[in-house]
Amino acid sequence: MKNFEISAPTKKRLLHLLKILEKSESISITSSRIEEETGWSRDTVRKDVSALGGLGSASGYETGLLNSAIRQALGLDKRRRLCVVGLGRLGSAYLNFGAFNDSEFELVAGFDTNVNRVEILSSLVPLYPAYKMTEIIKRLSIDIGLLCVPEDQAQSAADKLIQSGICGIVNFAPVVLKAPPNIAVRNVFIIDELRSLAAFL
């Protein structure tokens, strides 16, 4: 089952289920247990898992098999290469983000329009001036860009990433990016996230 054949709501639930499976120490998990953990109905759980193929049994789902099936269906079974664009405080913080080491994502490059910043910053990740973006992204087969630039530079930087062959962008600038339908974009605005949180306090 390819990930583009799975609906967006199902993908979100499967991603959440994947987190539960990764923390589970049991060799199997039932739809009833998933219902308790998530609040989803058992019918919803069974429907979502059925999109992955015949994985169920009388005793529930084998956690290892379900984990692997979700990863494969959502394209998380292969390593993805990332780059950071914009090496200010936020972007440079990601250069030393240790969580990448324990994930399916590998940060392989950082870019900035300020050549002095590229030369001065100390990082285990190779850093490059922004004018080398197309060359490096193609050479290293980079899939995803983390966009950490100011609002007024975000769209032009995104355009450059897209022209360079990037497949997806996580945008931290407070602007909604324009991108072709085949480019996946996540706009992560901290104020919006805080408002969403505050609404439930």
N, C-alpha and C positions, 0 to 999 in steps of 0.2 A: 504494500500500500504506500503510494507516494504521498509526501506531505501536502502537495497541492490538492489532493483529493479529499482531504479532511477539512471540515468546516473550522472557522476561526474559534467559535466557542469550544468545540471539542479539543482543539489544539491547546487552548488555555487550561482546560481541565486535565488533559494528559500531562502537561508540564507540571501542574500542581501534584498530580499523582506520582510523577517521577520523583519529586522531592520527598514524598512520603516513603516511597520504596527505597530510596537511598539511605534513609534513616532507620529503616526497619531491620531488625535482627532476625525476623522470622523467615522461614523458607517458603511460606505461603501466606496469602492474604485473601480474605473473603470480601464479597461485595458489601456485606453487612458492616464489616470493619471499615471499609472505605467510606460507607455512608456515615458512620460515626465520626470519622476523622474530618470529613469535608462538608457534610450537610446535604450532599447530593442524594437523590433517590437511587435505590438499587437498580431501577430500570435505566436511569441515566448512566450509571456506572457500566452496566452490562452492554448498553448500546455503544458507549464510547470504546470499550475494550473490544467489542465485536468488529469494529473497524480495523482492528489489528490482525484479525484472523482467529481461528479456533484455539483459544488459550485456556479456557475455563475447564474446570472439573468439579466433581461433587464436593471436594474439599477447598475449592477456591482457585486462586491463581498462584502459580509459582512465581515468587518475587523476581528471581533472576531472569526467567524467560520474559515476564511482563516488562521488566526494566529494559531488556534488550530490544523487545518489540517496539516499545515507545520510542527509544532512541533511534531505531532504524526508520520508523515511520515519520519522525519529525526531522530527520537529517542530522541527528546529534551523534551518530555513530562514527563520524569522521572528524579529524582535527581541522579546525578553522583558524586561518591566520588573520591577525588583526593589525591595524596601524592606528596611531593616535595623530590627529591633525590639530595643531595648536598646543604648544608646550609651555603655556602659562602655568599658574598654580594647579589648576584642575588637571590639565593634560600631563604635566610632569609627575603628578601624584600617581597617575596610572602606570607610569614607567616602572614603578616599584610596587605594583599591586600584586602581592603574593598569591592571591586566590586564583590567578590565571594558571599557576603551576599545577593545581589540582583539578583542572577542568579540561574540557575539550577545546579550549581556546588558547592560542599562542600569540603573544604580542611580539611582532618581529620588526617593527619600524616605528619611528616617530618623525613628524614633519613640522617645520615652522618656517614662516616667511622671514623671521629674524635669524640671519646666518650666525650672528654673534651668540645668540641663545643656544643654537645647535652646537656650537663649538665649546661653549662654557659648561653646559649641563653635563653632569656625571651620570651615566646610565649604562646598565648592562645591555640595554636594547639599542641597536644602532640608530643614530639620529641623522636626518638629512634635511637640507634646505628644501622648501616647498616646490621649487622648480624641478626637482628630481622625482616628484611624486609619480608621474606616469611611468617612468623607467623602472623605479623600484617596485611599484605595485605589480606591474606585469612580470618582472623578473622573479619576485618572491611569491607570486600567485596569492596575493592578499585578497581575502573575501570581504572583510568588514572593516569599516572605518569608524573610529570614535571621534566625533567632531566636537572639539573643545575650544572653539574660537568665539570671539565676540559676535553679537547679533548682526552687526553690519557686514561681517565677513562670511557669515554662515552659508548663504546661498551660493556665493561664488566658489567657496571651498568645496561645497557639496557637488557643484557642477564639475569641478576638477576631479573629484573622486570618481564620479560617474563616468566621465570621459576616460578615466584611467582603467576602467573595467571592474570597479568595485561592485559587489552584489547587494550589500546592505550597509546602512548607516545608523548609528546611534547618535542622535543630535542632542547636545546639552545646551545649545543656545536657545534663548526664549523666542523662537520664531519657527513657524511651521514651514518646513522645506517643500519645495516643488520638485518632484522627481517622476520619472517614467513609471508606469505600472509594474514593470519587471524589477524595480529596485525597492527592496524592503527598507522602510524608514521607521524608526522609533524616536519620537520627540519626547525627551525627558526633561520637563521643566520643574525645578525644585519647588517653586511657589505653588504651582498647580498641585503637586503631590502633597505639600503641606496643607493646602486648603482642603483637599480630599480627606486627609487625616483629621483635620480640625473639625470637619463636619460631623465626625463620628465620636468626638470626645464628649 
